Amino acid sequence: MPSHFRSPAPGNKALLYGLDEDPPLPAKFLAAAQHLLAIFASIATAPLLICLGMGLDAATTSYMISSALIISGVATWVQVHTLGRIGSGLLSVQGTSFTFVGPLIFISQTLADTHTQDEILGVIFGCTLVGALMLMLLSHCLTFLQRVVTTTVTGTAVIMLGLSLVMVTINNLLSEYQRLAEAGQAAWQIAASALGVISVITLLSTRRSPWWRLSSIAIGLGLGCVAAAVAGQLILPVGDRSSDVFYPVPFLYPPAFHWGVFLSLVPIYLVTAAESVGDLTATSNLSRLPVAGNSYWRRIRNGVLGDGFNSLLAAVFCTFPNTTFSQNNGVIRLTGVASRHVGAWLAGMLVLLGFFPVLGSLFMALPKGVLYGATGLMFALVAWSGLQIILNAEPGKRTWLICSLAMAGGLLAAQAPALLPNLSPTLAMLLGFPVSSTTFLAIFLELLIPRSSPEQEASSAS
């Protein structure tokens, strides 16, 4: 470890700088840069995928990416330094949530026949604004939330979310392959790019060195772009836009409300709230703070409140909902630096990067094979993480029954709009997206099916 990092304090083997300690300038900069490396690709890729799925034009996509970077910086500052009761006060990094990629693409495709592009964006940002307000209210009802959104519900929803996103990515990859084949181009190259990026990320993410694991996605995307450039597939944006400066515009798309859209997003907000509780608990533990008692619950409540407030900011400035990023807990573990002062530097870096739209243009130039290969693997890992949530809770027969019935019911409900053409548009939208219906079903079954005694649970799990 570099010499500007001090030795751990006696009795505290892992933590070099605690939450309120101010490290020397080189240590702050390096720790912030390592956090940035761990999340930058994810923050920019999430809005890019949503925009591609919506079929948005280049200018709108560039706006969404730049706005996402700036809002993530502001949101990180709010979460780290707090605004009154808003924010956990931990080194908790915020970024655009991948959880909303599938739902927002599905919503835009459902509304495409009856709404213009600007109207769809207005509906989405209007409903995410209301959803953010709902999340802020839910932060004061965490006891109720934990009783309803259990590990079984969260794990089931995350599995279905990951699987649905993998299917979307595969369909996108096949469509691009078919388009190139019909144009008489070397369609095999897109498959080779995807497999190459998947191989690089998989190789790096399984290394012993944690630094390789944390930077695997960024390196995979970078090497994929280099290979695409050598093959003549990388088309950089035309013209010099490096002098342009970007500023997010509040309510660029006038907000509107749609019950079907909002109800489809409600379970997604519930799942992200439950995941944030887990992320904030992990950050508290790494920061050597209590993970029980009044101070802990106050910190968690304020952190979830911060999630809601930051997603509200995102909706106002027309980008997609924010959430805590779990991979940054890995950076804290590696560096031993949990200082909130690092968060201020990281927030500044994100805002500064967002001011230059050329970065958004560069991300838009990512070859489709590289992009879909990396994100397909990431989404597969989302499904795996959902399974891990359930397995870590030592599930019994009741858990697997709820998981199986909810997923089967969600997939069956997704066929309802095609089988029942007379369904109302709101109900058709709600049933058509399997993640929403799976989550609602899992919550219903969690409340309906009686829990076994601890002895019965232990015997059923064995």
N, C-alpha and C positions, 0 to 999 in steps of 0.2 A: 504494500500500500504506500502511496506517496508520502514523503516526509512531512508535509504540511498537515497531515492528519495526526492528531495526538493519540497517545496510548489510551486504552479504555480505563475508566476510573476503577479503583479497587472495588470488588464486589459486583461489578457490572461488566461482564466479559464481552458483550456484544455491542453495546451502545457507546459510541465515541462522543457524540454531542446530543444532549437531550433536547426536549421540545423547546425550551425557552433559552437555551444556550446559543450564543452567536459565534459560529466558527470563523476562523480567519478567511479573508477574501478568496484566496485560491481554493480553499476547501469548499466554500459556498458555491463558487463558480463550477467546479468540477462535479459536485454532487447534483447541482441543477442541470448541468449538461447531460449527465447520465440519466436523470429522469426524463429529459427531453428526448433522448435517443430511444428510450423505452416506449414512448407514447406518440411521438410525432407522426409516424406513419399511420397509426391507428386513427388519430384525430382527423387527419386529412382524408384517409381512405373511406371512412364511414359516410360522410356527406357525398363523396364522389360516387359511391355505390348507389346511394339513394337517388341521386340526380340521374345517373345512367339508367336506373330502373324506371324512372319517371319519363325518360326521354327528353330531359331539359336541354336547352341550347348551351353553347360554350360559355357565353357571358353570364348566364344565370348560375351555371355550375361553378364558375370561378368565384362569383359572389358568395355562394354557400360555403365554399372551402375557406375563403379568407375570413368570412364572418365567424365560422366555426373556430378558427384559430384564435381570433381576438376574444370571443366570448369564453373560450376555454381558459385563456389567460386571466380574464377578469374573474371568472368563476373560481379558479384556483386561488386567487388572492382572497376572495370572499370566504371560501372554505377554510383557508389557513389562518387568516387574520380576524375573521368574523366581523359582522355588522350587527352590533347588539347581540341578540340571541341567534342570529343567522350564521351558521357555520360551526364546524366542530372544533376549530382551533388547532387541529392536527395537521401534519404534513400530508394532506389528502389531496390528490391531484384530480382535477375534473377534465372531462373530455366528452366529445360527442358519443352517444351511446350506440353500440352496434345492435342492441336489443330492438331498436326501432327501425332497423333497415328493412326487414321483411314486411312488417305492418304498413309502413308508409308507402312502399312500392305497391303493395296489394291495394291500398286505399286509392292511390292515384290511378291505377289501372281500372278500378271499379268505377271511378267518377269520370273517366276519360270521355265516355259517350255523351255525357250531359253537361260537362263543365269545360271551360277553357283552361289553359295552363295556369294563368294568373288566378283564376277562381279556385282551382284545385289547391294551389299554394296558400291562398287566403283561408280556405277551409282547414287545411292542415295546421297552419300556424294559429288559427283561432282555437282549434280543438286542443292543440298542445299547450296553449296558454291556459285554457280551463283545466286541463289535466295537471299542469304545474301547480295551479292554485289548489286543486284537490290533494296533491301530494303534500303541500305545505300544511293543509289541515290534518292529513293523516299522520304527520310527524308528531302530533299531540295525542295520537291514539295508537302508539306502538304496541301496547299490550293487546289491544284488539287485533291489530295487524298480524302480530305473531301467532295469535290463536287461529286466524283464518288462513294466512299465507304461511303454512308450515314448510318444513324442509321437503316433505313429500310433494306439496303443491309446487314449490319453487323448482325442485329437481325435475318434475314432470314437465312443467312449462318450458324450462331451459332445454331439455332434451328435444321437445317438439320444435322449439324455436330453431335450434341448431340444425335439425334434420330438414326443416322447411327452407332454411337459408342455403343449405348444401344443394337441395334440389333446384332452387332458383339459380345458383351459380352454375350448376351442370347444364341447365337449359340455356343460360346465356352463352356458355362456352360452345355448346352444340350449334346454337344459332350463328355464332361468329364463324365457326368451322364451315357450316353450310354456305354462308354468305361468300366466304373466300373461295370455296370449291366451285360455286356457281359462276364466280368471276374469273375462273381459270387460274387462280393464284395457288401458291403452295400452302394448302390448308393444313398440311401435317405440321407446319412450323408452329401453329398456335397450340397444338397438342403437345409438341415438344417443349415449348416455352413453359406451359403450365406444369408439366411433369418435372422439368428442370428446376423451377422455383420451389415446387413442393419438396423435391429431393434435398435442395440446399437448406431450406428452412428446417426440415426434419433432421438433417444431419447436425446442424448447429444447435438446435434445441435439445438434442440428446447428449451434448458434450458435458463433460464434468465441470468445465469452467462456467460459472454462472454468467460471466460477461458475454460469452457466446450465446447463451440461451436468451438473455435479455435483448440482444441486438439481432437475433436471428431473422426477424421479419424485415427490418430495415436493410440488412445485408442481402437477404434473398431478393427483395425488390431491386436493390442497386445492381446486383450481379445480373439479374434478369434483364434490366435495361441495357447494361453493357453488351450482353449477348445479342439483344435485339438490335442494337446500334451496329454491331459488327455484321449482322445479317441484313442490314439495310431496312429493318422494320420500325425503327424508332424515328418518329416524325416530331421534331421539336416545334413549339409555337413560333409562327412567323412574326417577325418584327421585334423591335426592342421595346419591351414594356417595363424594363427594370426601373425606369424613372417614375412610373405610376405609383401613386399612393392610394391605398384603399381606406374608405371609411364606411362602417356599417350604417345603414339607414333604418331608423325605427319605422315599423309598420309599412315597409315598402310594398307589401301586398295586403290590402285592407282585410282584416280578419273577419271570418264568418264562422258560423257554428252549424254542425251537422250531427244529429243524434247517433246515426250509424257509425260515423267516424269516431266520435267520442267514446261510445260504448266498446268499440273494437280496441281502443287504446287503454281503457281502464285496467284490464288485467296486466298489460305490459308495464304500466306504472306501478302496480302492486308488486310485480316480480322485481323490478329494478329497485324498489324501496327495500325489499327483503335482502337483495344482494348488497345494497349499500350498508345495511346494518352489519352484514358479515364483513365487508371491506373495512368499515370504520372500527369494528371490534378488533380486527387483525392489526390495524394501524395503532390502535390504543395499546395493544399487547406489545408490539414492537417498540413503542415509545416508553415502555415501562410504566404505563398508567394502569389503574385498576380496571378490570373488565366486569365489575359487579358493583352494585351500590348506587346511591343517588348521583354521585358525580359522573359515573359511567353513563347512566341513562340520560342525564342532562346533555352530555356530550353527543350521544347517539341521536337524541331528538333534535338537537341543534344542527347536526350534520345532515340528517334527512331533510330538515327544514331548508338547509343550504342547497341541497340537491333541487328541491322544488323551486326555490328562488332563482337559482342559476338557469334552470330550464325555462322559467318565466322570462328571464333576460334573453335567452336564446330565441324564444317565440317572438318577443318584441322586435328583435333585430333580424328576424327572418332566417334563422338557421335551426338546427334540429336539437332535440332535448339532450341535456348534459347529465352525466352521472359520475360517480367515483370510479377510478381506474384501479383494478386490483393489482396489475403488474408493478405498480410503483411501490407496493409493499415489498416486492422483491428487491428493489433498489435500496430501500431503507435497510433491509437485512444485510445486503452486500456491503454498503458503505458504512454502516453503523452511524449514520447521520439522520436524526429525526427532527432536526431543528426547523422551526417554522420560518426562520430567516431564509432558508433555502427555497421555500415556497414562493417568497417574494421575487427572487431572481428568476425562478422558473416561469412565474406568471408574466414577468416582464419580457422574457424571451419569446413566449407564445404570442403576446400582443405585438411585439416587434415584427415577428415573422408574418403575422396576419396583415400587417400594413402594406405588404408588397405582393400584389396579385400575381406576379410572375411565378410565385411558388405554386399557386393554384393551377396556373397554366401548365406547369411542369408535371404536376400530378395527373392532369387530364391527358397528358401525352403518354402515360404509361401504356405499354402494349397490352391488349386485351388478354392475351395468354398469360402474361406476367401477373396482371391484376387478378384475374379469376383463379389462377393457380394458388396465389398467396391467400386470397380471401376464402377460397373453398376449403383449404386446410384449416384456417382460423375458425370457420364455421363448424367444421367437423369437431374441432376441439371444444367449441361451445357445447355441442351435444354431449361430448365426453365429460365435460365439467358438470353438466346436469346429472349424469349418471353417478358421478363422484359425490355430488351433494346427497343423493339418496343412499349410496353405499356407506358414506361416512356416518350416517345416522343409524347404522346397524338395523336395516329394515327387516320387518317380519312379513307374514302373509298379507296382513292388512295393507301395508304400504304398496306391495307389488300389485295387489288387487286394484287399489285406487289408481296407480300409475297406468296399468293396462287398460282399465275401463275408460279412463279419461282420454287416453291417446286414441283408443279405438273409436270412442264417441266423437272426438274432435275430427278425426278423419272422415267419419260417416257424415257428420254435420256439414262438412265442406262440400259434400255432394248435393246437399239440399237445394241450393239455388238452381242447379241444372235439372233436378228431378221435379221441383215444385215451382214452375215459372210464375205462379200467381203470388208468391211471397212478396211482402212489402219490401221496398228497397233497403230500409233500415235493417230489417231482420235478415235479409239476404246477405248484406255486407257483414253483419255480426257473425252469421253462421259460416260464411264463405272462407274466413281466415281460420285455419285449424288451431293456431296458437291461442287465439282468444277463447274459442269454444272449449279447447282442452283445459285451459286454466280455470274457466268458470265451472266446468264439470269436476275438476279436481277439488276445487273449493267446496262444491256441493257435496261430493262424496266424503270429503274430510269431515264435514259437519254431520253427515248422515250416518256413516258407518261407525258403530261404537268401537271405542278403543279397548283392546285386550288388557288384562292385568300384566304387570311387568314379568311375572312368571310365564304367562302364556306367550308374550312377545319373545322372551328368551328361547322358549322351546320351539316356536315357529321359525325363528331365525336360524336355529341350529339344523 
